[in-house]
Amino acid sequence: MNNNSRRSLIVARDELHANINRNRIFPPYIQNPTRILTLLRRNNRRSRRNYNGFGLCRIVVKEEARIRHNVTNDIVVRLVANLLWRESNEIEKNHYIVLARIINN
């Protein structure tokens, strides 16, 4: 990856991070386990495995980025999801962890 593409990823990450509605991410605006499973199956071509809170957070960020910000670059979405996850507190993370337990059962 050259420096120009790295810079463009950083700019896209920073722009999405600044503009994404955190209130739609924490707590997750998608609470329906069936809807989340549909998104997970569409996004993962691999066989089913146990899902974790961060993985579900990434899916919600991806949908929010796609629908509201027209961002479809998986690298940018993953970078923003990682930033949001690191900035979140235990209560915010717990929403996703509980949702992951429900989906895995």
Phi and psi restraints in degrees (range 20) as a CNS / XPLOR table:
assign (resid 1 and name C) (resid 2 and name N)
       (resid 2 and name CA) (resid 2 and name C) 1.0 -85.0 20.0 2
assign (resid 2 and name N) (resid 2 and name CA)
       (resid 2 and name C) (resid 3 and name N) 1.0 173.0 20.0 2
assign (resid 2 and name C) (resid 3 and name N)
       (resid 3 and name CA) (resid 3 and name C) 1.0 -65.0 20.0 2
assign (resid 3 and name N) (resid 3 and name CA)
       (resid 3 and name C) (resid 4 and name N) 1.0 -34.8 20.0 2
assign (resid 3 and name C) (resid 4 and name N)
       (resid 4 and name CA) (resid 4 and name C) 1.0 -65.3 20.0 2
assign (resid 4 and name N) (resid 4 and name CA)
       (resid 4 and name C) (resid 5 and name N) 1.0 -42.4 20.0 2
assign (resid 4 and name C) (resid 5 and name N)
       (resid 5 and name CA) (resid 5 and name C) 1.0 -70.0 20.0 2
assign (resid 5 and name N) (resid 5 and name CA)
       (resid 5 and name C) (resid 6 and name N) 1.0 -33.6 20.0 2
assign (resid 5 and name C) (resid 6 and name N)
       (resid 6 and name CA) (resid 6 and name C) 1.0 -63.6 20.0 2
assign (resid 6 and name N) (resid 6 and name CA)
       (resid 6 and name C) (resid 7 and name N) 1.0 -45.3 20.0 2
assign (resid 6 and name C) (resid 7 and name N)
       (resid 7 and name CA) (resid 7 and name C) 1.0 -61.6 20.0 2
assign (resid 7 and name N) (resid 7 and name CA)
       (resid 7 and name C) (resid 8 and name N) 1.0 -41.6 20.0 2
assign (resid 7 and name C) (resid 8 and name N)
       (resid 8 and name CA) (resid 8 and name C) 1.0 -66.9 20.0 2
assign (resid 8 and name N) (resid 8 and name CA)
       (resid 8 and name C) (resid 9 and name N) 1.0 -35.3 20.0 2
assign (resid 8 and name C) (resid 9 and name N)
       (resid 9 and name CA) (resid 9 and name C) 1.0 -64.1 20.0 2
assign (resid 9 and name N) (resid 9 and name CA)
       (resid 9 and name C) (resid 10 and name N) 1.0 -42.4 20.0 2
assign (resid 9 and name C) (resid 10 and name N)
       (resid 10 and name CA) (resid 10 and name C) 1.0 -64.8 20.0 2
assign (resid 10 and name N) (resid 10 and name CA)
       (resid 10 and name C) (resid 11 and name N) 1.0 -42.7 20.0 2
assign (resid 10 and name C) (resid 11 and name N)
       (resid 11 and name CA) (resid 11 and name C) 1.0 -62.5 20.0 2
assign (resid 11 and name N) (resid 11 and name CA)
       (resid 11 and name C) (resid 12 and name N) 1.0 -46.2 20.0 2
assign (resid 11 and name C) (resid 12 and name N)
       (resid 12 and name CA) (resid 12 and name C) 1.0 -63.2 20.0 2
assign (resid 12 and name N) (resid 12 and name CA)
       (resid 12 and name C) (resid 13 and name N) 1.0 -41.5 20.0 2
assign (resid 12 and name C) (resid 13 and name N)
       (resid 13 and name CA) (resid 13 and name C) 1.0 -61.0 20.0 2
assign (resid 13 and name N) (resid 13 and name CA)
       (resid 13 and name C) (resid 14 and name N) 1.0 -48.7 20.0 2
assign (resid 13 and name C) (resid 14 and name N)
       (resid 14 and name CA) (resid 14 and name C) 1.0 -64.3 20.0 2
assign (resid 14 and name N) (resid 14 and name CA)
       (resid 14 and name C) (resid 15 and name N) 1.0 -38.8 20.0 2
assign (resid 14 and name C) (resid 15 and name N)
       (resid 15 and name CA) (resid 15 and name C) 1.0 -66.1 20.0 2
assign (resid 15 and name N) (resid 15 and name CA)
       (resid 15 and name C) (resid 16 and name N) 1.0 -47.0 20.0 2
assign (resid 15 and name C) (resid 16 and name N)
       (resid 16 and name CA) (resid 16 and name C) 1.0 -64.6 20.0 2
assign (resid 16 and name N) (resid 16 and name CA)
       (resid 16 and name C) (resid 17 and name N) 1.0 -43.1 20.0 2
assign (resid 16 and name C) (resid 17 and name N)
       (resid 17 and name CA) (resid 17 and name C) 1.0 -60.9 20.0 2
assign (resid 17 and name N) (resid 17 and name CA)
       (resid 17 and name C) (resid 18 and name N) 1.0 -39.0 20.0 2
assign (resid 17 and name C) (resid 18 and name N)
       (resid 18 and name CA) (resid 18 and name C) 1.0 -72.4 20.0 2
assign (resid 18 and name N) (resid 18 and name CA)
       (resid 18 and name C) (resid 19 and name N) 1.0 -30.0 20.0 2
assign (resid 18 and name C) (resid 19 and name N)
       (resid 19 and name CA) (resid 19 and name C) 1.0 -103.2 20.0 2
assign (resid 19 and name N) (resid 19 and name CA)
       (resid 19 and name C) (resid 20 and name N) 1.0 -12.2 20.0 2
assign (resid 19 and name C) (resid 20 and name N)
       (resid 20 and name CA) (resid 20 and name C) 1.0 -71.4 20.0 2
assign (resid 20 and name N) (resid 20 and name CA)
       (resid 20 and name C) (resid 21 and name N) 1.0 141.9 20.0 2
assign (resid 20 and name C) (resid 21 and name N)
       (resid 21 and name CA) (resid 21 and name C) 1.0 -81.5 20.0 2
assign (resid 21 and name N) (resid 21 and name CA)
       (resid 21 and name C) (resid 22 and name N) 1.0 101.9 20.0 2
assign (resid 21 and name C) (resid 22 and name N)
       (resid 22 and name CA) (resid 22 and name C) 1.0 -60.9 20.0 2
assign (resid 22 and name N) (resid 22 and name CA)
       (resid 22 and name C) (resid 23 and name N) 1.0 -27.6 20.0 2
assign (resid 22 and name C) (resid 23 and name N)
       (resid 23 and name CA) (resid 23 and name C) 1.0 -69.3 20.0 2
assign (resid 23 and name N) (resid 23 and name CA)
       (resid 23 and name C) (resid 24 and name N) 1.0 -19.2 20.0 2
assign (resid 23 and name C) (resid 24 and name N)
       (resid 24 and name CA) (resid 24 and name C) 1.0 -89.1 20.0 2
assign (resid 24 and name N) (resid 24 and name CA)
       (resid 24 and name C) (resid 25 and name N) 1.0 -13.7 20.0 2
assign (resid 24 and name C) (resid 25 and name N)
       (resid 25 and name CA) (resid 25 and name C) 1.0 -93.1 20.0 2
assign (resid 25 and name N) (resid 25 and name CA)
       (resid 25 and name C) (resid 26 and name N) 1.0 -41.9 20.0 2
assign (resid 25 and name C) (resid 26 and name N)
       (resid 26 and name CA) (resid 26 and name C) 1.0 -123.2 20.0 2
assign (resid 26 and name N) (resid 26 and name CA)
       (resid 26 and name C) (resid 27 and name N) 1.0 111.5 20.0 2
assign (resid 26 and name C) (resid 27 and name N)
       (resid 27 and name CA) (resid 27 and name C) 1.0 -71.3 20.0 2
assign (resid 27 and name N) (resid 27 and name CA)
       (resid 27 and name C) (resid 28 and name N) 1.0 161.0 20.0 2
assign (resid 27 and name C) (resid 28 and name N)
       (resid 28 and name CA) (resid 28 and name C) 1.0 -60.5 20.0 2
assign (resid 28 and name N) (resid 28 and name CA)
       (resid 28 and name C) (resid 29 and name N) 1.0 131.8 20.0 2
assign (resid 28 and name C) (resid 29 and name N)
       (resid 29 and name CA) (resid 29 and name C) 1.0 -74.0 20.0 2
assign (resid 29 and name N) (resid 29 and name CA)
       (resid 29 and name C) (resid 30 and name N) 1.0 -18.4 20.0 2
assign (resid 29 and name C) (resid 30 and name N)
       (resid 30 and name CA) (resid 30 and name C) 1.0 -98.6 20.0 2
assign (resid 30 and name N) (resid 30 and name CA)
       (resid 30 and name C) (resid 31 and name N) 1.0 105.2 20.0 2
assign (resid 30 and name C) (resid 31 and name N)
       (resid 31 and name CA) (resid 31 and name C) 1.0 -104.5 20.0 2
assign (resid 31 and name N) (resid 31 and name CA)
       (resid 31 and name C) (resid 32 and name N) 1.0 -12.8 20.0 2
assign (resid 31 and name C) (resid 32 and name N)
       (resid 32 and name CA) (resid 32 and name C) 1.0 -76.8 20.0 2
assign (resid 32 and name N) (resid 32 and name CA)
       (resid 32 and name C) (resid 33 and name N) 1.0 112.4 20.0 2
assign (resid 32 and name C) (resid 33 and name N)
       (resid 33 and name CA) (resid 33 and name C) 1.0 -57.5 20.0 2
assign (resid 33 and name N) (resid 33 and name CA)
       (resid 33 and name C) (resid 34 and name N) 1.0 -34.5 20.0 2
assign (resid 33 and name C) (resid 34 and name N)
       (resid 34 and name CA) (resid 34 and name C) 1.0 -65.1 20.0 2
assign (resid 34 and name N) (resid 34 and name CA)
       (resid 34 and name C) (resid 35 and name N) 1.0 -43.1 20.0 2
assign (resid 34 and name C) (resid 35 and name N)
       (resid 35 and name CA) (resid 35 and name C) 1.0 -63.0 20.0 2
assign (resid 35 and name N) (resid 35 and name CA)
       (resid 35 and name C) (resid 36 and name N) 1.0 -42.5 20.0 2
assign (resid 35 and name C) (resid 36 and name N)
       (resid 36 and name CA) (resid 36 and name C) 1.0 -65.0 20.0 2
assign (resid 36 and name N) (resid 36 and name CA)
       (resid 36 and name C) (resid 37 and name N) 1.0 -42.5 20.0 2
assign (resid 36 and name C) (resid 37 and name N)
       (resid 37 and name CA) (resid 37 and name C) 1.0 -60.9 20.0 2
assign (resid 37 and name N) (resid 37 and name CA)
       (resid 37 and name C) (resid 38 and name N) 1.0 -38.2 20.0 2
assign (resid 37 and name C) (resid 38 and name N)
       (resid 38 and name CA) (resid 38 and name C) 1.0 -61.4 20.0 2
assign (resid 38 and name N) (resid 38 and name CA)
       (resid 38 and name C) (resid 39 and name N) 1.0 -44.6 20.0 2
assign (resid 38 and name C) (resid 39 and name N)
       (resid 39 and name CA) (resid 39 and name C) 1.0 -65.6 20.0 2
assign (resid 39 and name N) (resid 39 and name CA)
       (resid 39 and name C) (resid 40 and name N) 1.0 -39.5 20.0 2
assign (resid 39 and name C) (resid 40 and name N)
       (resid 40 and name CA) (resid 40 and name C) 1.0 -64.1 20.0 2
assign (resid 40 and name N) (resid 40 and name CA)
       (resid 40 and name C) (resid 41 and name N) 1.0 -42.8 20.0 2
assign (resid 40 and name C) (resid 41 and name N)
       (resid 41 and name CA) (resid 41 and name C) 1.0 -67.4 20.0 2
assign (resid 41 and name N) (resid 41 and name CA)
       (resid 41 and name C) (resid 42 and name N) 1.0 -35.6 20.0 2
assign (resid 41 and name C) (resid 42 and name N)
       (resid 42 and name CA) (resid 42 and name C) 1.0 -69.5 20.0 2
assign (resid 42 and name N) (resid 42 and name CA)
       (resid 42 and name C) (resid 43 and name N) 1.0 -33.8 20.0 2
assign (resid 42 and name C) (resid 43 and name N)
       (resid 43 and name CA) (resid 43 and name C) 1.0 -90.2 20.0 2
assign (resid 43 and name N) (resid 43 and name CA)
       (resid 43 and name C) (resid 44 and name N) 1.0 -21.4 20.0 2
assign (resid 43 and name C) (resid 44 and name N)
       (resid 44 and name CA) (resid 44 and name C) 1.0 -113.0 20.0 2
assign (resid 44 and name N) (resid 44 and name CA)
       (resid 44 and name C) (resid 45 and name N) 1.0 120.1 20.0 2
assign (resid 44 and name C) (resid 45 and name N)
       (resid 45 and name CA) (resid 45 and name C) 1.0 -89.0 20.0 2
assign (resid 45 and name N) (resid 45 and name CA)
       (resid 45 and name C) (resid 46 and name N) 1.0 -10.9 20.0 2
assign (resid 45 and name C) (resid 46 and name N)
       (resid 46 and name CA) (resid 46 and name C) 1.0 -79.0 20.0 2
assign (resid 46 and name N) (resid 46 and name CA)
       (resid 46 and name C) (resid 47 and name N) 1.0 167.8 20.0 2
assign (resid 46 and name C) (resid 47 and name N)
       (resid 47 and name CA) (resid 47 and name C) 1.0 -66.2 20.0 2
assign (resid 47 and name N) (resid 47 and name CA)
       (resid 47 and name C) (resid 48 and name N) 1.0 159.8 20.0 2
assign (resid 47 and name C) (resid 48 and name N)
       (resid 48 and name CA) (resid 48 and name C) 1.0 -63.9 20.0 2
assign (resid 48 and name N) (resid 48 and name CA)
       (resid 48 and name C) (resid 49 and name N) 1.0 139.3 20.0 2
assign (resid 48 and name C) (resid 49 and name N)
       (resid 49 and name CA) (resid 49 and name C) 1.0 -139.3 20.0 2
assign (resid 49 and name N) (resid 49 and name CA)
       (resid 49 and name C) (resid 50 and name N) 1.0 169.4 20.0 2
assign (resid 49 and name C) (resid 50 and name N)
       (resid 50 and name CA) (resid 50 and name C) 1.0 -65.8 20.0 2
assign (resid 50 and name N) (resid 50 and name CA)
       (resid 50 and name C) (resid 51 and name N) 1.0 137.7 20.0 2
assign (resid 50 and name C) (resid 51 and name N)
       (resid 51 and name CA) (resid 51 and name C) 1.0 -97.0 20.0 2
assign (resid 51 and name N) (resid 51 and name CA)
       (resid 51 and name C) (resid 52 and name N) 1.0 151.7 20.0 2
assign (resid 51 and name C) (resid 52 and name N)
       (resid 52 and name CA) (resid 52 and name C) 1.0 -119.4 20.0 2
assign (resid 52 and name N) (resid 52 and name CA)
       (resid 52 and name C) (resid 53 and name N) 1.0 172.8 20.0 2
assign (resid 52 and name C) (resid 53 and name N)
       (resid 53 and name CA) (resid 53 and name C) 1.0 -59.9 20.0 2
assign (resid 53 and name N) (resid 53 and name CA)
       (resid 53 and name C) (resid 54 and name N) 1.0 -44.1 20.0 2
assign (resid 53 and name C) (resid 54 and name N)
       (resid 54 and name CA) (resid 54 and name C) 1.0 -64.0 20.0 2
assign (resid 54 and name N) (resid 54 and name CA)
       (resid 54 and name C) (resid 55 and name N) 1.0 -39.7 20.0 2
assign (resid 54 and name C) (resid 55 and name N)
       (resid 55 and name CA) (resid 55 and name C) 1.0 -60.6 20.0 2
assign (resid 55 and name N) (resid 55 and name CA)
       (resid 55 and name C) (resid 56 and name N) 1.0 -40.0 20.0 2
assign (resid 55 and name C) (resid 56 and name N)
       (resid 56 and name CA) (resid 56 and name C) 1.0 -70.1 20.0 2
assign (resid 56 and name N) (resid 56 and name CA)
       (resid 56 and name C) (resid 57 and name N) 1.0 -37.5 20.0 2
assign (resid 56 and name C) (resid 57 and name N)
       (resid 57 and name CA) (resid 57 and name C) 1.0 -61.4 20.0 2
assign (resid 57 and name N) (resid 57 and name CA)
       (resid 57 and name C) (resid 58 and name N) 1.0 -42.9 20.0 2
assign (resid 57 and name C) (resid 58 and name N)
       (resid 58 and name CA) (resid 58 and name C) 1.0 -61.2 20.0 2
assign (resid 58 and name N) (resid 58 and name CA)
       (resid 58 and name C) (resid 59 and name N) 1.0 -39.2 20.0 2
assign (resid 58 and name C) (resid 59 and name N)
       (resid 59 and name CA) (resid 59 and name C) 1.0 -65.6 20.0 2
assign (resid 59 and name N) (resid 59 and name CA)
       (resid 59 and name C) (resid 60 and name N) 1.0 -42.0 20.0 2
assign (resid 59 and name C) (resid 60 and name N)
       (resid 60 and name CA) (resid 60 and name C) 1.0 -66.4 20.0 2
assign (resid 60 and name N) (resid 60 and name CA)
       (resid 60 and name C) (resid 61 and name N) 1.0 -42.3 20.0 2
assign (resid 60 and name C) (resid 61 and name N)
       (resid 61 and name CA) (resid 61 and name C) 1.0 -62.5 20.0 2
assign (resid 61 and name N) (resid 61 and name CA)
       (resid 61 and name C) (resid 62 and name N) 1.0 -40.5 20.0 2
assign (resid 61 and name C) (resid 62 and name N)
       (resid 62 and name CA) (resid 62 and name C) 1.0 -62.3 20.0 2
assign (resid 62 and name N) (resid 62 and name CA)
       (resid 62 and name C) (resid 63 and name N) 1.0 -44.3 20.0 2
assign (resid 62 and name C) (resid 63 and name N)
       (resid 63 and name CA) (resid 63 and name C) 1.0 -66.0 20.0 2
assign (resid 63 and name N) (resid 63 and name CA)
       (resid 63 and name C) (resid 64 and name N) 1.0 -43.4 20.0 2
assign (resid 63 and name C) (resid 64 and name N)
       (resid 64 and name CA) (resid 64 and name C) 1.0 -62.6 20.0 2
assign (resid 64 and name N) (resid 64 and name CA)
       (resid 64 and name C) (resid 65 and name N) 1.0 -43.0 20.0 2
assign (resid 64 and name C) (resid 65 and name N)
       (resid 65 and name CA) (resid 65 and name C) 1.0 -64.9 20.0 2
assign (resid 65 and name N) (resid 65 and name CA)
       (resid 65 and name C) (resid 66 and name N) 1.0 -40.6 20.0 2
assign (resid 65 and name C) (resid 66 and name N)
       (resid 66 and name CA) (resid 66 and name C) 1.0 -69.3 20.0 2
assign (resid 66 and name N) (resid 66 and name CA)
       (resid 66 and name C) (resid 67 and name N) 1.0 -47.1 20.0 2
assign (resid 66 and name C) (resid 67 and name N)
       (resid 67 and name CA) (resid 67 and name C) 1.0 -74.3 20.0 2
assign (resid 67 and name N) (resid 67 and name CA)
       (resid 67 and name C) (resid 68 and name N) 1.0 -47.9 20.0 2
assign (resid 67 and name C) (resid 68 and name N)
       (resid 68 and name CA) (resid 68 and name C) 1.0 -95.4 20.0 2
assign (resid 68 and name N) (resid 68 and name CA)
       (resid 68 and name C) (resid 69 and name N) 1.0 -21.3 20.0 2
assign (resid 68 and name C) (resid 69 and name N)
       (resid 69 and name CA) (resid 69 and name C) 1.0 -125.5 20.0 2
assign (resid 69 and name N) (resid 69 and name CA)
       (resid 69 and name C) (resid 70 and name N) 1.0 -0.5 20.0 2
assign (resid 69 and name C) (resid 70 and name N)
       (resid 70 and name CA) (resid 70 and name C) 1.0 56.2 20.0 2
assign (resid 70 and name N) (resid 70 and name CA)
       (resid 70 and name C) (resid 71 and name N) 1.0 35.6 20.0 2
assign (resid 70 and name C) (resid 71 and name N)
       (resid 71 and name CA) (resid 71 and name C) 1.0 -104.2 20.0 2
assign (resid 71 and name N) (resid 71 and name CA)
       (resid 71 and name C) (resid 72 and name N) 1.0 121.8 20.0 2
assign (resid 71 and name C) (resid 72 and name N)
       (resid 72 and name CA) (resid 72 and name C) 1.0 -120.9 20.0 2
assign (resid 72 and name N) (resid 72 and name CA)
       (resid 72 and name C) (resid 73 and name N) 1.0 0.6 20.0 2
assign (resid 72 and name C) (resid 73 and name N)
       (resid 73 and name CA) (resid 73 and name C) 1.0 -72.3 20.0 2
assign (resid 73 and name N) (resid 73 and name CA)
       (resid 73 and name C) (resid 74 and name N) 1.0 113.2 20.0 2
assign (resid 73 and name C) (resid 74 and name N)
       (resid 74 and name CA) (resid 74 and name C) 1.0 -61.4 20.0 2
assign (resid 74 and name N) (resid 74 and name CA)
       (resid 74 and name C) (resid 75 and name N) 1.0 -32.5 20.0 2
assign (resid 74 and name C) (resid 75 and name N)
       (resid 75 and name CA) (resid 75 and name C) 1.0 -67.0 20.0 2
assign (resid 75 and name N) (resid 75 and name CA)
       (resid 75 and name C) (resid 76 and name N) 1.0 -45.9 20.0 2
assign (resid 75 and name C) (resid 76 and name N)
       (resid 76 and name CA) (resid 76 and name C) 1.0 -61.9 20.0 2
assign (resid 76 and name N) (resid 76 and name CA)
       (resid 76 and name C) (resid 77 and name N) 1.0 -44.5 20.0 2
assign (resid 76 and name C) (resid 77 and name N)
       (resid 77 and name CA) (resid 77 and name C) 1.0 -61.5 20.0 2
assign (resid 77 and name N) (resid 77 and name CA)
       (resid 77 and name C) (resid 78 and name N) 1.0 -44.6 20.0 2
assign (resid 77 and name C) (resid 78 and name N)
       (resid 78 and name CA) (resid 78 and name C) 1.0 -63.3 20.0 2
assign (resid 78 and name N) (resid 78 and name CA)
       (resid 78 and name C) (resid 79 and name N) 1.0 -40.4 20.0 2
assign (resid 78 and name C) (resid 79 and name N)
       (resid 79 and name CA) (resid 79 and name C) 1.0 -63.8 20.0 2
assign (resid 79 and name N) (resid 79 and name CA)
       (resid 79 and name C) (resid 80 and name N) 1.0 -43.5 20.0 2
assign (resid 79 and name C) (resid 80 and name N)
       (resid 80 and name CA) (resid 80 and name C) 1.0 -67.8 20.0 2
assign (resid 80 and name N) (resid 80 and name CA)
       (resid 80 and name C) (resid 81 and name N) 1.0 -42.5 20.0 2
assign (resid 80 and name C) (resid 81 and name N)
       (resid 81 and name CA) (resid 81 and name C) 1.0 -59.9 20.0 2
assign (resid 81 and name N) (resid 81 and name CA)
       (resid 81 and name C) (resid 82 and name N) 1.0 -40.5 20.0 2
assign (resid 81 and name C) (resid 82 and name N)
       (resid 82 and name CA) (resid 82 and name C) 1.0 -63.6 20.0 2
assign (resid 82 and name N) (resid 82 and name CA)
       (resid 82 and name C) (resid 83 and name N) 1.0 -44.4 20.0 2
assign (resid 82 and name C) (resid 83 and name N)
       (resid 83 and name CA) (resid 83 and name C) 1.0 -61.0 20.0 2
assign (resid 83 and name N) (resid 83 and name CA)
       (resid 83 and name C) (resid 84 and name N) 1.0 -47.4 20.0 2
assign (resid 83 and name C) (resid 84 and name N)
       (resid 84 and name CA) (resid 84 and name C) 1.0 -62.5 20.0 2
assign (resid 84 and name N) (resid 84 and name CA)
       (resid 84 and name C) (resid 85 and name N) 1.0 -41.1 20.0 2
assign (resid 84 and name C) (resid 85 and name N)
       (resid 85 and name CA) (resid 85 and name C) 1.0 -63.3 20.0 2
assign (resid 85 and name N) (resid 85 and name CA)
       (resid 85 and name C) (resid 86 and name N) 1.0 -43.4 20.0 2
assign (resid 85 and name C) (resid 86 and name N)
       (resid 86 and name CA) (resid 86 and name C) 1.0 -67.3 20.0 2
assign (resid 86 and name N) (resid 86 and name CA)
       (resid 86 and name C) (resid 87 and name N) 1.0 -31.6 20.0 2
assign (resid 86 and name C) (resid 87 and name N)
       (resid 87 and name CA) (resid 87 and name C) 1.0 -80.3 20.0 2
assign (resid 87 and name N) (resid 87 and name CA)
       (resid 87 and name C) (resid 88 and name N) 1.0 -16.9 20.0 2
assign (resid 87 and name C) (resid 88 and name N)
       (resid 88 and name CA) (resid 88 and name C) 1.0 -77.9 20.0 2
assign (resid 88 and name N) (resid 88 and name CA)
       (resid 88 and name C) (resid 89 and name N) 1.0 156.8 20.0 2
assign (resid 88 and name C) (resid 89 and name N)
       (resid 89 and name CA) (resid 89 and name C) 1.0 -94.0 20.0 2
assign (resid 89 and name N) (resid 89 and name CA)
       (resid 89 and name C) (resid 90 and name N) 1.0 177.9 20.0 2
assign (resid 89 and name C) (resid 90 and name N)
       (resid 90 and name CA) (resid 90 and name C) 1.0 -62.7 20.0 2
assign (resid 90 and name N) (resid 90 and name CA)
       (resid 90 and name C) (resid 91 and name N) 1.0 -37.5 20.0 2
assign (resid 90 and name C) (resid 91 and name N)
       (resid 91 and name CA) (resid 91 and name C) 1.0 -65.0 20.0 2
assign (resid 91 and name N) (resid 91 and name CA)
       (resid 91 and name C) (resid 92 and name N) 1.0 -44.2 20.0 2
assign (resid 91 and name C) (resid 92 and name N)
       (resid 92 and name CA) (resid 92 and name C) 1.0 -63.5 20.0 2
assign (resid 92 and name N) (resid 92 and name CA)
       (resid 92 and name C) (resid 93 and name N) 1.0 -42.6 20.0 2
assign (resid 92 and name C) (resid 93 and name N)
       (resid 93 and name CA) (resid 93 and name C) 1.0 -65.0 20.0 2
assign (resid 93 and name N) (resid 93 and name CA)
       (resid 93 and name C) (resid 94 and name N) 1.0 -35.2 20.0 2
assign (resid 93 and name C) (resid 94 and name N)
       (resid 94 and name CA) (resid 94 and name C) 1.0 -61.2 20.0 2
assign (resid 94 and name N) (resid 94 and name CA)
       (resid 94 and name C) (resid 95 and name N) 1.0 -33.1 20.0 2
assign (resid 94 and name C) (resid 95 and name N)
       (resid 95 and name CA) (resid 95 and name C) 1.0 -56.1 20.0 2
assign (resid 95 and name N) (resid 95 and name CA)
       (resid 95 and name C) (resid 96 and name N) 1.0 -43.7 20.0 2
assign (resid 95 and name C) (resid 96 and name N)
       (resid 96 and name CA) (resid 96 and name C) 1.0 -74.0 20.0 2
assign (resid 96 and name N) (resid 96 and name CA)
       (resid 96 and name C) (resid 97 and name N) 1.0 -36.8 20.0 2
assign (resid 96 and name C) (resid 97 and name N)
       (resid 97 and name CA) (resid 97 and name C) 1.0 -64.6 20.0 2
assign (resid 97 and name N) (resid 97 and name CA)
       (resid 97 and name C) (resid 98 and name N) 1.0 -44.0 20.0 2
assign (resid 97 and name C) (resid 98 and name N)
       (resid 98 and name CA) (resid 98 and name C) 1.0 -63.7 20.0 2
assign (resid 98 and name N) (resid 98 and name CA)
       (resid 98 and name C) (resid 99 and name N) 1.0 -43.4 20.0 2
assign (resid 98 and name C) (resid 99 and name N)
       (resid 99 and name CA) (resid 99 and name C) 1.0 -61.6 20.0 2
assign (resid 99 and name N) (resid 99 and name CA)
       (resid 99 and name C) (resid 100 and name N) 1.0 -38.9 20.0 2
assign (resid 99 and name C) (resid 100 and name N)
       (resid 100 and name CA) (resid 100 and name C) 1.0 -64.0 20.0 2
assign (resid 100 and name N) (resid 100 and name CA)
       (resid 100 and name C) (resid 101 and name N) 1.0 -40.7 20.0 2
assign (resid 100 and name C) (resid 101 and name N)
       (resid 101 and name CA) (resid 101 and name C) 1.0 -61.9 20.0 2
assign (resid 101 and name N) (resid 101 and name CA)
       (resid 101 and name C) (resid 102 and name N) 1.0 -41.5 20.0 2
assign (resid 101 and name C) (resid 102 and name N)
       (resid 102 and name CA) (resid 102 and name C) 1.0 -63.0 20.0 2
assign (resid 102 and name N) (resid 102 and name CA)
       (resid 102 and name C) (resid 103 and name N) 1.0 -45.0 20.0 2
assign (resid 102 and name C) (resid 103 and name N)
       (resid 103 and name CA) (resid 103 and name C) 1.0 -66.6 20.0 2
assign (resid 103 and name N) (resid 103 and name CA)
       (resid 103 and name C) (resid 104 and name N) 1.0 -37.2 20.0 2
assign (resid 103 and name C) (resid 104 and name N)
       (resid 104 and name CA) (resid 104 and name C) 1.0 -73.8 20.0 2
assign (resid 104 and name N) (resid 104 and name CA)
       (resid 104 and name C) (resid 105 and name N) 1.0 -18.0 20.0 2
